[in-house]
Amino acid sequence: MEFALETEGLSKVYKSWRGRVRALEPLDLKVAPGKVFGLLGSNGAGKSTFVKTVLNICKPTTGRARILGVSSRDPAARKQVGYLPEGTAFPRYLTGRGVCEYFGRLMGLNGARLKEEVERTLKIVGMSDWADKKVTKYSKGMKQRIGLAQAMLGEPRLIILDEPTDGVDPQGRHEIRDVIKGLAREGVTIFLNSHLLAEVEAVCDDVGIMYRGRMLRSGPVKQITEEMSMRDGRMQLRLRTDRMPVLEGATPIEGGFSISVGDREEIPALLDTLREAGVKVYEVEHYHASLEEAFLHIMDDGEHRGVGGQQ
């Protein structure tokens, strides 16, 4: 199988006055084609370093990366890649259309093909009406949309987005999310870095969680959140009640308590026990962890294990 993005032992060590800093631990990762993959981590986790190393913007210390089956050291690997870096600044004298034309020419587009591609991507991101305004007139969200438009030029098979919704208002985030989902439906692989976990959970198929340059966990979003929802293989229930019962394994929460059961068949017996004790039950909810809860748990575990850091 040809992966859209594949790394083997990819690492990056910087030298500074503090000594050798391992920004990226040897990392193995495979991103399947047509998926939306989210790379998560706090500031300084190594997300942007990973992307720059994969794109050969900075040279890896060890390991290798392949993009669409081609070595990342080969310039041909980047011909089918669209890229929106974090905090991109465009020349102040350019319009949105001018930005797209500039980047289109850099990638070899010209003439009628360039014009068609620019019009197509501007329309997709909802910037056609503002295309001839200078970027100095744009909000942060509008600049991000132009950045996304230029990353889509030439119909790349892999699009890498570094914090694509950073500083964008809720409506803008929703619109960018729809664009990403639309690209995925067309078979384009999307790789994005973000710290907005709710956005990632809404749009991504798979995620990787980084801490101090090391990948702590990667896999399907559904699998990671379901694992967090279970404890020792048991279902977690949250019950809203009129008072806290005397019940083994019950943990107080706001408005009731939580408890684990082996499976759904144990729920009727639990409710019978509560009724016999005179406890009024208003609501029973099967607890599903959010990606944010799973992320915080995995990060906390990584911190306690003291992974990554300075050499």
N, C-alpha and C positions, 0 to 999 in steps of 0.2 A: 504493500500500500504506500502510495506517495503522500506524505504528510505536507500540509501547508507550511508548517513550521516545525523543525525538529532540532533539538540541541543534545549534545553528548559531552558531559564534563565541562561545560562552558563556564569559565571563571574569569574574574578581572581583579587584579591587585594593583593599587596605586601606591606610589612612593610619595611621602610628604615629610614635613619636618617632624611629624609625630612617629614616623617609621612607616612600615609597610601596612597599608590598610586594605584588607580583603573586602572589596565592595560587593563582590559576587562570588559565592562559594560554587564549587563544581556542580553544575546543574543539568539535569536531564529532563527534557520536556518534549511532548509530542502534541501538536494541535491538528486535529483532523480537518480535512477540507469541508467548507460549508458550515462550520461551527462559529458561534460567537464565544470567544474565550476572554475572560476577564482576569487580569493580574492585579491582585490586591496586596496592600501593605501600607504601613504608616510611612510618613516622610522619612527618607533615608533608608528604606528597606532594600533598595536596589532595583526598583522597577524600571526607572528610566535608564539606568546603567545596563540592564539586561537588554532593553530594546536597542540602545545605541550599539551594544556589542553584537547583537544579532545582525544589525544592518551594516556592521563593519565601519560604523562612524568612529568607534574607538576599537582598537585591536584587542581581542581576547588574550588573556595570559596563558590559558590552557583550553583545550577542548575545541569543538567545532560546532557550526550551525549550518543547517540546510534550509533553504527557502524554496518551496515548490520543487524539491528534489535537486536543487542546484546549490553548490557550496556558496555560503555567504561571502566568501572572499572573491568570488567571481562577479564582476559588475553585472553580468547577465541575470543574476539572481534578483536584482532589484527592478528589473524592467516591468515586472508584473506586480509591483508593490506600490500602494499609495500610503502616504505617511503624513500625519498631523502631529508635529511635536508639541510638547507642553509650552504654553506661553509664547506662541508664535507671534512675532511682530512684523507687520507688513509695511513697506515704504509708504509714508504719509501722503505722497503725491498721487498714489494709485487709487483707482476705483476698484470696486469688487470685481468687476469684469476684467480690469487691467491685471489684478492679482492672478486670476485664473489664466488669462492669456500668457502672462509671464511664465508661470509654472508649466503651462502646457507646452510652450516652446522649449523649455528646458528638457522636457521629456521627449522632444522630437515631433510634436504635433505642429501642423501649419496649415494654412489655407482653409478650405472649406471644412476639413476634418476638425481643425482647431475650433472654428466657430461653432460647429455642431456640438462638440463636446462641452464647450463652455456654456452654451445655452442649455444643454441637457442637465448638467450638474447644478447650475444656478436654479433651474426650475425645481429640481428634486429637493434642494435645501430651502426652498421658499424665498429666494433672494432676487428673483427676476426684476421685481419692481424697484429694487434698491441697487441694482447692478452698476448703474452709472453715477452713483454717489461716491465721493471719496471716503476711504476707510476711516478718516478722522471723524466722520459723521456717524459712525457705527457704534452701537452698544457692544459690550463684551460678548453677548450672545450672538449678535450679527457677525462679529469677527470670527467667532468659532464656526458659524455656518459657512462662511467663505473658506475658512481653513478646511472644513469637511468637503466642500465642493472641489477644491483643488486636489484633495487626496483621492477623489473619485475619477479624476480625468483619465481617459484612456481605458476605462473599464478594467481596473486591476483585479487580479484574482485574490489578492491578500491586501487588506487595508489595516494599517496599524495606527491606532488613535491613542495619544497620550493625554489623559484627562480631558476628553472631548466636551464634557458638560461643566467644567470648572467655571464658576462665576456666572453660569447661565440661569435665568429665571425658570420657575417650574414649567411654564408653558413651552419655553424654548427647549428644556430638557425632554419634555414629552415629544416634541416634534423631532428632535435629533434621535430619540429612541425609536420612533417610527421609521426614520430613514435607515437606521442600522438594521432593524428587523426586515425591512424591504430588501436591503442588499443581501441579507442572509437567505431570504427566500429565493433569490436569484442564483444562489450557490457561491456567493462571495464569502470568503473567510474573514472574520473581523477579530482582531486582537486589540484589546483596549486595556489601558491602565486607568484605574480610578480609585478614589477613596470614598465615593458616594455609593455605599453598599446597597441601598434600596434600588438605585438605578441599575447596578450590576445584576441584582437578583431578578429584576424585571426583564432584562434583555439577554443575559448570558446563558448558554447551555452548560459550559464548564468554567471552572475558576481554578486559579492557583493562588495560594496565600504565602507571601514572602515575609521573612523577618531577618533583618541584619544580613542580607545577601543570600539567605538559604531558603529553599522552597520547603515549607513545613507540611503543606498538604495540597494536593491537586485532584480534581475529579469533577464529575457532574454536580451541579448545584443541588439537585434534588437528593442525591446520595449523601452529600455532606450535611445538609440540613436534617435529613431523616436520621442520620446517625446521632446527631446532636439531640434529636427529639426523643431518643431512646436512652435508657440507662440500664446497663447490664442486660440488654435484650428485652426490657420491659417497657410497655406503653406508659406515657406520662399523661395523667388526667388533671384537669383543673376544675374544681367544683366551686360554684358560688352558693354559699349557705348562710343561714342566719347566725350561726355561731361555729366555733372551732370544736370539732368532736375529739373525744379521747380515742384515738385510733392509731395503731402501730404503723409507722411509715408516713404519717400525714405531716405535711410541712405548711405552716401558715403562710398565706399570701393575702394581698388586699382583697377583702370581700369574701374570703373563704379559705380553701386549702388546696394543696396539690398532693398527689399520691400516685404511685406506680402500680400497674396491674400486669399480669402475665399476658393476657389477651382480652379481647372484647367480651368473651364469655364470663369473665369475672365481674363485669360492671353491674349486672342485675343483683348479684349477691351483695356487692358493696352498697348499693342503694337501699336494699332491704335492711342491712345493718344500721344505716343512718336513720331510716324511718323508725326502726325499733328503739333507737336512742333518742327519738324526738327531735332530730335535726332536720330542719326544712332545707330541701335542695331546690334551688331556683334554676340552676344551669349546670350542664356537664359538657366540658370541652376537651377534645383530644388535642393535647398540646403539640403544636408544630413549631419548631425553632425557626427563627428567621436567619438569613445569611449573616446578619450583623451579630446575632448571638453566637453562631457557630464561629465566626471570625474572631470575636473577642476571646472565646474559650481556647481556640487554637493558638492565638497570639499569647495568651497568658501562659499556656503550657510551654510554648517556645521560650518565653522569658524566664520561666523557672528553670528550664534546662540550660539556659545560658548559651544558646547557639550563636554562631557567627561572631564577627567583631574583628578587632585589631590583632595582628600577628605579633 
